[in-house]
């Protein structure tokens, strides 16, 4: 009975140790309990022996399982250490090849330290680790120029010093484009970029060359303090915990094979269909044209510039955000379901993680997985930097040319000049059920073909299931002729066997059921670029620019030759609420003259932009033989309610220059009033006009010509104007620039008089209403390039 009591106690201890994860103690207690119960069996009845022997088997089985599990864990840990050593060696070799000796020495040293810090039971792994350690040690000694390297004396070295030019923030966007102006940003621009680096309570600094030396290896697996992103409600309902790739894959990789595969991408329960569609078209472009536009933004990389799995768990992603490329750091922890699946987008190849990690980086920027949704213009620009354009589908409207849009997409997609997605608008439940389409949903455009006069598009649903059910779907038995099947290499019968979300659809159905094409254009279409980052204070100018745009940000564009100039206005967004409910309607107005514009429609704009609440607005300008070569660009809003930060970027096939039209440095505001006899009206009323208020403006002697702008603001119910005449000049030998100047036609509530190249002297300004006896207050605002004085004339 003592053996039975001891066996019972040993079994109880075994269970306790088992639950606590103390494997060795649990195994010892299970085996002890089994041995003692086996001895008890010879002293009990045959009936009890059966039950006891079952317990013996159960305890031995559990002990064996725990030992095997421990061995597997040790084996996996050994392999992970081996992966870390390989990773460090690869990073060291790459740094070595780039002649970054300090960084290479640091990485070689870390590889050696890791190799000697762990004991391995497996001879094969031990041998491989030893070989790597010797190789790293030899190269480290060679770099340091010494015969021996004392491993025990090595401490964590500081990040290697970088040359100043590697740490400089420059205006460049693409190595393929020439920057047509100063490379270095102004202090004002740096402040704009700094202010908009804080996005959703995380700081994402502009990406610089120095970031290519980012550290990716740590003693413990890397954990990003902001990496446990807020989950969506659907995720939260299934959530079990955060897992790393090696916990769900025996051989995790960033990319499996030589290229990423658009067909392996699958969206789950994160509401980011436009982002997943963007990944799909980018992946297809990489495979089709062998140019890395999506994998190039993931770090670390190997010597072939291919992103690699990092066993230390840290990654860096380069995204185009708020005007520049920015650096996003994440760890590799991913949300996992209690049902044993990833709760994020993923690759159908279970060992491949580039989809999940890119999505995590983007969701970190957007404030979490509870993402309200976006559009592919925004997402593709963030991923690739390609130029976004929104093309609304307005079938039946006079100014919409559906045939031209189709041919543009077909021909440019074929040449690799554009990435395209298409999105539905609201659909009734009946239409959604009948068509197989999802309301307000983005689809990747994989191919556009014109076959036997039929316009077709090949689309992919990011869900990787649920397809179009209409004309030219796999269910269509009428339109799929043998000729059409052969030319498209498509068998609808085979396609019907497996729903992967990929389908063909005719263009007529696109026009009927879809709302918008999102096109992102390859910047390599252009040769030159320049960008300006600016702030527009809420207090500058009227809330609405319906009658006065003189206070709006303005830029001069000088085109030197013939060609295309595309102008991209991007408003910076820093809060998810702003993204969720964007109330800022922006646009760009283009005028032909290159000087400051004051009235929205005088002169009439050459291009009158449409105000949209997207962060991006694209304006296209074609310059021919008879075109103007100087233009004024005016940033405009529907209603200016708050300060905005923005970037204006130009792309051109010909040389150009672009610069901000700076406001006049000196401003004086005079408050006046038309009252009683001083409400004299315009010059048509000769007897009363001289009674209007008059102001003497004194222009001092100046090294540079003085320019003056007089802005008259008054009651909107009155038509008003302002006149100027020369009172006297300081130098009698100088010819007066004018005898009398007028603001022109009288206008309601606001009028401007611009006087340029004024010599030193005195000038009289007379503000007036059109009719006499129109009483009320007014403001005369004088802006000038030199410091003037202004006094009422008695």
Secondary structure, DSSP 4 states (H G I P E B T S, - for coil): -HHHHHHHHHHHHHHHHHHHT-HHHHHHHHHHHHHHHHHHHTTS-HHHHHHHHHHHHHHHHHHHHHHHHHHHHHHHHHHHHHHHHHHHHHHHHHHHHTT-HHHHHHHHHHHHHHHHH---S-HHHHHHHHHHHHHHHHHHHHHHT-S---GGG---PPPPP--GGGG--BS---TTSEE-S-SBPPHHHHHHHHHTTEETTEE-PBP-GGGGG-----SS----TT-SPPPPHHHHHHEEEEE-HHHH-SS-BSSSSSS--GGGEE--SSS-HHHHHHHHHHHHHHHHH---SSGGGEESB-TTS-B---TT-EEEEEEEETTEEEEEEEES-EEEETTSSBSS-EESSTTB-HHHHHHHHHHHHTTSS------HHHHHHHHH-PEEEEEE--TT-TT--HHHHHHHHHHHHHTT-EEEEEEE----HHHHHHH---TT-EEEEEEEEEETTEEEEEEEETTS-----STTSTT-SSS--HHHHHHHT--HHHHTT---SEEEEEHHHHHHHEEEEEEEE-GGG-SEEEEEEEEE-TTSS-SS-SS--TTS-EEEEEEESSEEEEEEEEE----HHHHHT----EEEEEESSSS---BTTBSPPSB-PPPBSSSEEEEEEEE-TTS-SEEEEEEEESS--S-EEEEEEEEESSEEEEEE-PPPSEEEEEEEEE-GGG----TTSHHHHTTS-EEEEEEPP-SS-EEEEEEEEE-TTSEEEEEEEEEEESSTTSPPS-SEEE--S-EESEEEEEEEEEPSEEEEEEEEESSTT--EEEEEEEEESS--EEEE--
